[in-house]
Amino acid sequence: MSWELRRGGRHPAVILVRSFPSSPSRWFAVAAAVTLGGAAVAQAPSRRSALDRAAQQSTDPRQNQGALPVQAQAPTGQGIVSGPFNLLQISTDLMTAIGTSTEPDPIVQQLQGGHHDPRKRGFTLQQAEVQITGAIDPYFRGQFVMVTSLDTEGESIFEIEEAWLTTQQLPASLLLRAGVYLTDFGRVNTVHPHQWDFMDQPVMHTRLFGEDGMRGPGARLAWLAPTETYFEAILGAQNANGETMHSFLSSEESYEERPLGGRAYVEDAQQVRTLGDVVWSGRLASAVDFDDSHTLGAGISGLFGPNATGFGADTVIYGADLMFRWRPIDNRRGYPFFKVQGEILGRSF
């Protein structure tokens, strides 16, 4: 059973009620998310004039970006900026839940494996997020995302979810990003919890990428094909260690909670010696609008890197995804709509 109420625009409010069976228990939860956003401009006159000229020279070659996934709607190729040209945007997202279960909290925490899932009976602060996004100059754009939440014991957790710079003026429709970012794999891992279609993380993502999904420091290069039909190729490299690299070098604490394949953790395997000791990611994504209301998108993704079960031990993760969406032309702030999507994932190590 699900019930959803949303208010669109720049300041959406979301209330979601959902119940589902989780054998042998039944979990019922209410989740609420509130988003507040704003924009500010404060630059010296000379810099503002340069940015104004860049904004006037930038045009969007794709009037309908409905087919593009979230990660493709950022500025792409040849200095093109999608959407308004703002120097600074600050937004705050609050995601909470209230629920109960026939099982005690320890069992609920096993059933709800994601860090931002409702993991206890009663109230849960799934996350409070502050996001700062803006143009640094006509050539670079940056984003910083900080998240805080309360664990099941009521302790506060602070983490940097993203902190990166992206180019805006590379030739040949290329886009380079460097910093801490969400790994480009599939459709779910690249979006923040308040953007999920459901209130909890998919079980397979928790098993393969860990309770916080997969992200880390690195760099990625994307190429957007100069065609009317969206097609993008992405190649990236990120550090293989850390709790958000669960299937790779990970961390000793992460292995204690959930060992990779039940194997032992080898600390010496953490050392980075060559480019083969980082995680390499690749993705091909495409989408087509059949008309102004129907969109079909598909993609394939792959990850390769070392894991901490021993020297020379590697992990390979591969997947494919498909999405279909219907949204009529006369929709009001995005509603009504219908969307179905799925991912298939596999891992070998």
HUWO-V911896 format. One record per pair of residues at least 12 apart in sequence whose ideal C-beta (glycine too) atoms are under 10 Angstrom apart, sorted by the first residue. I is the first residue (numbers start at 0). J is the second residue. Records with the same first field share a line. If there is no record, write none. Layout:
I->J  J
//
This chain:
0->16  17  18  19  27
1->15  16  17  18  19  197  198
2->14  15  16  17  18  29
3->15  16  17  30  196  334
4->16  31
5->32  332  333  334
6->33  332  334
7->330  331  332  333  334
8->34  36  332  333
9->34  35  36  37  38  88  90
10->33  34  35  36  37  90
11->32  33  34  35  36  92  193  332  333
12->31  32  33  34  35
13->30  31  32  33  34  92  94  193  198
14->29  30  31  32  33
15->28  29  30  31  32  94  96  195  196  197  198
16->28  29  30  31  98  198
17->29  30  96  98  117  197  198  199
18->98
19->197  199
21->100  101  102  106  107  109  110  111
22->110
23->101  102  106
24->100  101  102  103  106  107  110
25->99  100  101  102
26->98  99  100  101  102  106  107  110  111  116  117  120  199
27->97  98  99  100  101  117  120
28->96  97  98  99  100  111  116  117  120  123  198  199
29->95  96  97  98  117  122  198
30->94  95  96  97  98  116  117  123  125  192  193  195  197  198  199
31->93  94  95  96  97  125  198
32->92  93  94  95  96  125  126  128  192  193  194  195  198
33->91  92  93  94  95  127  193
34->90  91  92  93  94  128  130  193  194
35->89  90  91  92  93
36->88  89  90  91  92  130  132
37->85  87  88  89  90  91
38->83  85  86  87  88  89  90  132  133
39->85  86  87  88  89  133
40->85  86  87  133
41->86  87
42->86  87  134  136
46->86  135  136  137
47->86
49->136  137
50->84  85  86  134  135  136  137
51->84  137
52->137
53->78  80  84  134  136  137  138  167  168
54->80  83  84  85  86  134  137
55->84
56->78  137
57->74  77  78  79  80  81  84  137  167  168
58->78  79  80
59->75  79  80  81  82
60->75  76  77  79  223  225  226  227
61->75  79  81  223  226  227  228  229  288
63->227  229  288  291  294
64->81  82  229  286  288
65->229  286  288  291  292  293  294  296  324  326
66->228  229  285  286  287  288  289  293  294  295  296  322  324
67->81  223  229  231  284  286  288  294  296
68->183  185  186  189  190  229  231  284  286  296  298  320  322  340
69->181  186  189  190  191  194
70->176  180  181  183  186  188  189  190  221  231  233  282  284
71->174  189  221  223  229  230  231  233  284  286  296
73->132  140  142  165  167  174  176  221
74->134  139  140  165  166  167  168  174
75->165  167  169  172  173  174  221  222  223  231
76->166  167  168  169  170  171  172  173  174  221  222  223  224  225  231
77->167  168  169  170  171  172  173  174  223  225
78->137  138  166  167  168  169  170
79->167  168  172  174  223
80->134  137  140  167
84->134  137
85->132  133  134  140
86->133  134  135  136  140
87->131  132  133  134  135  141
88->130  131  132  133  134  142
89->129  130  131  132  133  143
90->128  129  130  131  132  144  193
91->127  128  129  130
92->126  127  128  129  130  144  146  191  192  193  194
93->124  125  126  127  128  193
94->115  117  123  124  125  126  127  128  146  148  191  192  193  195  198
95->117  122  123  124  125  126  127  149  198
96->111  115  116  117  118  119  121  122  123  124  125  198  199
97->117  120  121  122  123
98->111  117  118  119  120  121  122  123  198
99->117  119  120  121
100->117  119  120
101->120
102->120
103->119  120
104->118  119  120  121  151
105->119  151
107->119  120  151
108->150  151
110->199  202
111->123  198  199  200  202  205  210
112->199  200  201  202  204  205  206  209  210  257
113->125  192  195  198  199  200  201  202  204  205  208  209  210  211  212
114->126  146  148  150  156  158  192  200  205  209  210  211  212  242  243
115->128  146  148  191  192  193  195  198  199  200  210  211  212
116->192  197  198  199  200  205  210
117->198  199
118->150  151  199  210
119->149  150  151  152  153
122->149
123->148  149  150  151  198
124->147  148  149  150  153  155  156
125->146  148  149  192  193  198  199
126->146  147  148  149  156  158  160  191  192  193
127->145  146  147  148  149  155  193
128->144  145  146  147  148  160  191  192  193
129->143  144  145  146  147  160
130->142  143  144  145  146  160  161  191  193
131->143  144  145  162
132->144  161
134->167
135->164  165  167
136->167  168
137->167  168
138->164  166  167  168  169
139->164  165  166  167  168  175
140->163  164  165  166  167  174  176
141->161  162  163  164  165  176  178
142->160  161  162  163  164  165  176  178  179  180
143->159  160  161  162  163  178  179
144->158  159  160  161  162  163  179  180  181  191
145->157  158  159  160  161  162
146->158  159  160  161  191  192  193  211
148->192
156->211
158->211  214  242  243
159->178  179  214
160->179  180  181  191  192  211  212  214  243
161->178  179  180  181  191  214
162->178  179  180  216
163->176  177  178  179  180  181  216  217  218  219
164->176  177  178  218
165->177  178  180  219  221
166->220
169->220  221  222
171->222  223  225
172->221  222  223  224  225  231
173->220  221  222  223
174->219  220  221  222  223  231  233
175->218  219  220  221
176->217  218  219  220  221  233  235
177->216  217  218  219  220  235
178->216  217  218  219
179->214  215  216  217  237  238  243
180->214  215  216  217  218  219  235  237
181->212  213  214  215  243
182->208  212  213  214  215  217  219  235  237  243  244  278  280  282  300  302  316
183->213  219  221  231  233  234  235  237  280  281  282  284  298  300  302
184->204  207  208  212  213  233  235  280  281  282  298  300  301  302  316  317  318  320  342  344
185->201  203  204  208  213  282  284  298  299  300  316  318  319  320  340  341  342  343  344
186->284  296  298  300  318  320  321  322  340  341  342
187->200  201  203  204  208  212  320  340  342
188->200  201  204  207  208  212  213  214  300  318  342
189->212  213  214  282  300
190->212
191->212
192->211  212
196->338  339  340
200->212
201->341  342  344
203->318  342  343  344  345  346
204->342  344
205->245  257
206->245  246  257  344  346
207->245  246  302  314  316  318  344  345  346
208->243  244  245  246  302  316  344  346
209->241  242  243  244  245  246  249  250  253  256  257
210->242  243  245  253  256  257
211->241  242  243  245  253
212->243  245
213->237  241  243  244  245  246  247  278  280  302  316
214->237  241  243  244
215->236  237  238  239  240  241  242  243  244  247  277  278
216->236  237  238  241  277
217->235  236  237  238  239  277  278  279  280
218->234  235  236  237
219->233  234  235  236  237  280  281  282
220->232  233  234  235  236
221->233  234  235  282  284
222->234
224->285
226->285
227->287  288
228->285  286  287  288
229->284  285  286  287  288  294  296
230->283  284  285  286  287
231->282  283  284  285  286  298
232->281  282  283  284  285
233->280  281  282  283  284  298  300
234->279  280  281  282
235->277  278  279  280  281  282  302
236->274  277  278  279  280  304
237->277  278  279  280  302  304
238->271  276  277  278  304
239->268  269  271  275  276  277  278  279  304  305  306  307  314
240->253  268  269  270  271  276  277  278  304  305  307
241->253
242->254  256
244->277  278  302  304  305  306  307  314
245->257  259  306  314
246->259  260  278  302  304  306  314  315  316  346  348
247->259  276  277  278  302  303  304  305  306  307  312  313  314  316  348
248->264  265  268  269  270  271  276  277  278  304  305  306  307  308  312  314
249->264  269  306  307  308  314
250->264  269  307
251->264  265  266  269  307
252->264
253->307
254->266  306  307  308
258->307  308
259->306  307  308  312  314  346  348
260->306  308  314  346  347  348
261->308
262->306  307  308  309  312  348
263->307  308  309
264->306  307  308  309
265->306  307  308  309  310  312
266->307
267->307  309  310
268->305  306  307  308  309  310  311  312
269->305  307
270->305  310
271->305
272->305
275->303  304  305  311  313
276->304  305
277->303  304  305
278->302  303  304  305  306  314  316
279->301  302  303  304
280->300  301  302  303  304  316
281->299  300  301  302  303  317
282->298  299  300  301  302  318  320
283->297  298  299  300  301
284->296  297  298  299  300  320
285->297  298  299
286->298  322  324
288->324
289->323  325
290->328
291->326  327  328
292->324  325  326  327  328  329  330  336
293->323  324  325  326  327  337
294->322  323  324  325  326  338
295->321  322  323  324
296->320  321  322  323  324  340
297->319  320  321  322  323  340
298->318  319  320  321  322  342
299->317  318  319  320
300->316  317  318  319  320  342  344
301->315  316  317  318
302->314  315  316  317  318  346
303->315  316  317
304->316
305->348
306->348
308->348
312->348
313->347  348
314->346  347  348
315->345  346  347  348
316->344  345  346  347  348
317->343  344  345  346  347
318->342  343  344  345  346
319->341  342  343  344  345
320->340  341  342  343  344
321->339  340  341  342  343
322->338  339  340  341  342
323->337  338  339  340  341
324->336  337  338  339  340
325->337  338  339
326->338
//
